[in-house]
Amino acid sequence: MSDRASLKKIRIILVEPAGALNVGSAARILKNMGLQQLVLVNPQCDPASEDARRMAVHGADVLAAAQQVQSLPEALQGCQRAVATTARDRHLPTALEPPQTVLPWLLESNGPSALIFGSEERGLSNQELNYAQRFLGIPASSEYPSLNLAQAVAVCAYELFQLAQTSLPSATPPTADEAPLDQLEAYYQHLETLLSKIGYLHPHTAAARMQKFRRLFNRAGLSDGEVAMLRGILRQVEWAIAARE
């Protein structure tokens, strides 16, 4: 796959960006590094404002084409792989990885992949992090490790551009029928509903336990057929419960 084609399938997602200047800067950076897809989840600023257009400069076409959606699951529709950027590592069940380690995994995907950035004020919530399979942390000085949103996008976009120029051996080769994230999410929602119904999950433990299930299945790299099989098991259990009632 050419460098242009591999970069074309990467979706850069900004969750609730608060600053038009950052959105415009991100659009310019994507243009600089050969990326095309910018998705804004419930933006808290006006992406069409003069500030945004001024910062986008020759990336105005990327800014104008940016998709706006209301939720992160909507932004991830059709994606097979997703990486979330975060500075938090102490409470994550999966370790943070540097850009050079995790970004090749996005480029190797057979289908669209997403790189998710949180808002300037709060980053990504625990719920939002659940939608990603792996986590990226940008190494920085312990004296001031927090990067501006546009700076974080620039670092990752540059790494993606550099990686796309070389052919790297794949540690996790994609399968042709790798399940898309929206299909996985539907399974997770189905699983949580059933486990709650049979009393395995309780309101005060459901979030933590479902997070563990998500990590387990994310590591497995499920295919379309495997997810369909798991959904079939859940439906059969539901049928057996209903038959005994």
Summary of the structure (lengths in Angstrom):
residues: 245
radius of gyration: 19.1
end to end distance: 54.7
largest distance: 65.2
contacts: 777
relative contact order: 0.14
helix: 49%
strand: 13%
